[in-house]
Amino acid sequence: MMQQTYQFNIGVDVSKQKLDVSFSDNEIGQFDNNAKGFGPFLKRIQSPEDTRVILEATGGYERPLVAFLQEQGIAVSVVNAKRVRDFAKAMGHLAKTDVIDAHVIRQFAGAINPQVTEIKSPMQQSLDALIHRREQLVRQRSVEKQHLDTVIDEEVRQSIERIIDLLDKEISLIETRLKELASSNPTSSEKLSRLQGIKGIGLITAMIFLACLPELGTLSNKEISALVGVAPFCRDSGKMKGRRGIWGGRAQVRSTLYMAALSAIKYNEAIRQFYERLLSKGKAKKVAIVACMRKLLTVANSMIKHNTDWDANHGKLA
């Protein structure tokens, strides 16, 4: 499908407190990164229907602006920061300031024409927020458990155990809310059930797919693999055949998919056979695991696209 092009691109460098905006080579602006600054920014957009706003994924600081602009009908592309920096280096932009970054982001959009970020439904936004909060709590729990491994003082040990217990309860509450939210929508409930039919994909993995990968089932297998960051990229030059590698994509989905692949290799007979077949061909274990990640993702994508359930023959494909 042909990606739409826009007459005007606006590059935005996002930080916690401010937005540095490149409207053109000669026109820049700076706005507060909050509801107070979004209005004045919107007024500076002269042709909303012909304009796309481009910004980098910044760990969450970009989310309020993205939601605001999409609500106003403005096309938005959230792009990978590494791709933008690689583009900047290729163009010879070695200096780095917020204003320069905004200009580079705008130029990147004009050259690359990145895909417009899909608008998330209110339910997807809630799922996304809850998944993000759960991830924060799981990280905190992991840190506390590491502390528990080294502590000697009994009073301190009890303190750590109380915190871990509190985090366990909060994580459990969020997981319950996630189930309720997904079950409240027939379409999401059906997707959730279908995804969990794949051995290796549990409830949380399926939830993360729903929340963080709304494109699942709408793209080709090659496109969804590249989006998540599990598509192999060539490193060939002349007669030299370099090792294929993966990079970029949606880190949270990819890390979750990695754990799902490890589980599938152990418990999913079809995926285990696929993994062992790769090893027998001399593939390194890491390469075989990534192939299993890609296999799980593309099978899930096809199942959602065609409304079919898991079939063991999926994993037997080469």
Rosetta blueprint (number, residue, H / E / L):
1 M L
2 M L
3 Q L
4 Q L
5 T L
6 Y L
7 Q L
8 F E
9 N E
10 I E
11 G E
12 V E
13 D E
14 V E
15 S L
16 K L
17 Q L
18 K E
19 L E
20 D E
21 V E
22 S E
23 F L
24 S L
25 D L
26 N L
27 E L
28 I E
29 G E
30 Q E
31 F E
32 D E
33 N L
34 N L
35 A H
36 K H
37 G H
38 F H
39 G H
40 P H
41 F H
42 L H
43 K H
44 R L
45 I L
46 Q L
47 S L
48 P H
49 E H
50 D H
51 T E
52 R E
53 V E
54 I E
55 L E
56 E E
57 A L
58 T L
59 G L
60 G L
61 Y L
62 E L
63 R H
64 P H
65 L H
66 V H
67 A H
68 F H
69 L H
70 Q H
71 E H
72 Q L
73 G L
74 I L
75 A E
76 V E
77 S E
78 V E
79 V E
80 N L
81 A H
82 K H
83 R H
84 V H
85 R H
86 D H
87 F H
88 A H
89 K H
90 A H
91 M L
92 G L
93 H L
94 L L
95 A L
96 K L
97 T L
98 D H
99 V H
100 I H
101 D H
102 A H
103 H H
104 V H
105 I H
106 R H
107 Q H
108 F H
109 A H
110 G H
111 A H
112 I H
113 N L
114 P L
115 Q L
116 V L
117 T L
118 E L
119 I L
120 K L
121 S L
122 P H
123 M H
124 Q H
125 Q H
126 S H
127 L H
128 D H
129 A H
130 L H
131 I H
132 H H
133 R H
134 R H
135 E H
136 Q H
137 L H
138 V H
139 R H
140 Q H
141 R H
142 S H
143 V H
144 E H
145 K H
146 Q H
147 H H
148 L H
149 D H
150 T H
151 V L
152 I L
153 D L
154 E H
155 E H
156 V H
157 R H
158 Q H
159 S H
160 I H
161 E H
162 R H
163 I H
164 I H
165 D H
166 L H
167 L H
168 D H
169 K H
170 E H
171 I H
172 S H
173 L H
174 I H
175 E H
176 T H
177 R H
178 L H
179 K H
180 E H
181 L H
182 A H
183 S H
184 S L
185 N L
186 P H
187 T H
188 S H
189 S H
190 E H
191 K H
192 L H
193 S H
194 R H
195 L H
196 Q H
197 G L
198 I L
199 K L
200 G L
201 I L
202 G L
203 L H
204 I H
205 T H
206 A H
207 M H
208 I H
209 F H
210 L H
211 A H
212 C H
213 L L
214 P L
215 E L
216 L L
217 G L
218 T L
219 L L
220 S L
221 N H
222 K H
223 E H
224 I H
225 S H
226 A H
227 L H
228 V H
229 G L
230 V L
231 A L
232 P L
233 F E
234 C L
235 R L
236 D E
237 S E
238 G L
239 K L
240 M E
241 K E
242 G L
243 R L
244 R L
245 G E
246 I L
247 W L
248 G L
249 G L
250 R L
251 A H
252 Q H
253 V H
254 R H
255 S H
256 T H
257 L H
258 Y H
259 M H
260 A H
261 A H
262 L H
263 S H
264 A H
265 I H
266 K H
267 Y H
268 N L
269 E H
270 A H
271 I H
272 R H
273 Q H
274 F H
275 Y H
276 E H
277 R H
278 L H
279 L H
280 S H
281 K L
282 G L
283 K L
284 A L
285 K H
286 K H
287 V H
288 A H
289 I H
290 V H
291 A H
292 C H
293 M H
294 R H
295 K H
296 L H
297 L H
298 T H
299 V H
300 A H
301 N H
302 S H
303 M H
304 I H
305 K H
306 H H
307 N L
308 T L
309 D L
310 W L
311 D L
312 A H
313 N H
314 H H
315 G H
316 K H
317 L L
318 A L
